[in-house]
């Protein structure tokens, strides 16, 4: 496949997965892990975790797509 198309697809996939992981992490109750009143620390943790998870899942899916294109081409 064209590298530009794959790059656009990877970017779109990253932002979709980022939204899903952010929403999923917001549903978790992480207040037990932090001290009382540590609001911004919880927010930063959720943001960085969702970015990290979205990046890893996107890279894994793109690797699977790349492998499948190499196998079936």
DRENDO-1510 file (C-alpha; in Angstrom, 1 decimal, always signed):
<recs>
REC; n; res; u; v; w
REC; 1; UNK; +0.0; +0.0; +0.0 .
REC; 2; UNK; +0.9; +3.6; -0.4 .
REC; 3; UNK; +2.9; +5.0; +2.6 .
REC; 4; UNK; +0.9; +8.2; +2.6 .
REC; 5; UNK; -2.4; +6.3; +2.8 .
REC; 6; UNK; -1.0; +4.1; +5.6 .
REC; 7; UNK; +0.2; +7.2; +7.5 .
REC; 8; UNK; -3.2; +8.8; +7.2 .
REC; 9; UNK; -4.9; +5.6; +8.3 .
REC; 10; UNK; -2.6; +5.2; +11.2 .
REC; 11; UNK; -3.2; +8.8; +12.3 .
REC; 12; UNK; -7.0; +8.4; +12.1 .
REC; 13; UNK; -6.8; +5.0; +13.9 .
REC; 14; UNK; -4.7; +6.6; +16.7 .
REC; 15; UNK; -7.2; +9.4; +17.3 .
REC; 16; UNK; -10.2; +7.0; +17.3 .
REC; 17; UNK; -8.4; +4.6; +19.8 .
REC; 18; UNK; -7.3; +7.6; +21.9 .
REC; 19; UNK; -11.0; +8.7; +22.3 .
REC; 20; UNK; -12.0; +5.2; +23.2 .
REC; 21; UNK; -9.2; +4.7; +25.7 .
REC; 22; UNK; -9.8; +8.1; +27.3 .
REC; 23; UNK; -13.5; +7.4; +27.7 .
REC; 24; UNK; -12.7; +4.0; +29.2 .
REC; 25; UNK; -10.2; +5.4; +31.6 .
REC; 26; UNK; -12.6; +8.1; +32.7 .
REC; 27; UNK; -15.0; +5.4; +33.7 .
REC; 28; UNK; -12.5; +3.9; +36.1 .
REC; 29; UNK; -12.4; +5.0; +39.7 .
REC; 30; UNK; -8.8; +5.9; +40.3 .
REC; 31; UNK; -9.5; +8.2; +43.2 .
REC; 32; UNK; -8.4; +5.5; +45.6 .
REC; 33; UNK; -4.9; +5.6; +44.1 .
REC; 34; UNK; -4.3; +9.3; +44.9 .
REC; 35; UNK; -4.4; +11.5; +47.9 .
REC; 36; UNK; -7.5; +13.6; +48.5 .
REC; 37; UNK; -7.5; +16.8; +46.4 .
REC; 38; UNK; -5.0; +15.6; +43.8 .
REC; 39; UNK; -7.2; +16.5; +40.9 .
REC; 40; UNK; -4.6; +17.6; +38.4 .
REC; 41; UNK; -2.4; +14.6; +39.1 .
REC; 42; UNK; -5.4; +12.3; +38.3 .
REC; 43; UNK; -6.1; +14.2; +35.1 .
REC; 44; UNK; -2.5; +14.0; +33.9 .
REC; 45; UNK; -2.3; +10.3; +34.7 .
REC; 46; UNK; -5.5; +9.6; +32.7 .
REC; 47; UNK; -4.3; +11.6; +29.8 .
REC; 48; UNK; -0.8; +10.1; +29.6 .
REC; 49; UNK; -2.2; +6.6; +30.1 .
REC; 50; UNK; -4.7; +7.0; +27.3 .
REC; 51; UNK; -2.1; +8.4; +25.0 .
REC; 52; UNK; +0.2; +5.5; +25.8 .
REC; 53; UNK; -2.4; +2.8; +25.4 .
REC; 54; UNK; -3.7; +4.3; +22.1 .
REC; 55; UNK; -0.1; +4.5; +20.8 .
REC; 56; UNK; +0.6; +0.9; +21.6 .
REC; 57; UNK; -2.7; -0.5; +20.3 .
REC; 58; UNK; -2.3; +1.6; +17.1 .
REC; 59; UNK; +1.3; +0.3; +16.5 .
REC; 60; UNK; +0.2; -3.3; +17.1 .
REC; 61; UNK; -2.7; -3.0; +14.7 .
REC; 62; UNK; -0.5; -1.3; +12.0 .
REC; 63; UNK; +2.1; -4.0; +12.5 .
REC; 64; UNK; -0.6; -6.7; +11.9 .
REC; 65; UNK; -1.8; -4.9; +8.8 .
REC; 66; UNK; +1.8; -4.6; +7.5 .
REC; 67; UNK; +2.4; -8.3; +8.1 .
REC; 68; UNK; -0.8; -9.3; +6.5 .
REC; 69; UNK; +0.0; -7.2; +3.4 .
REC; 70; UNK; +3.4; -8.8; +3.1 .
REC; 71; UNK; +2.0; -12.3; +3.5 .
REC; 72; UNK; -0.8; -11.9; +1.0 .
REC; 73; UNK; +1.0; -9.8; -1.6 .
</recs>
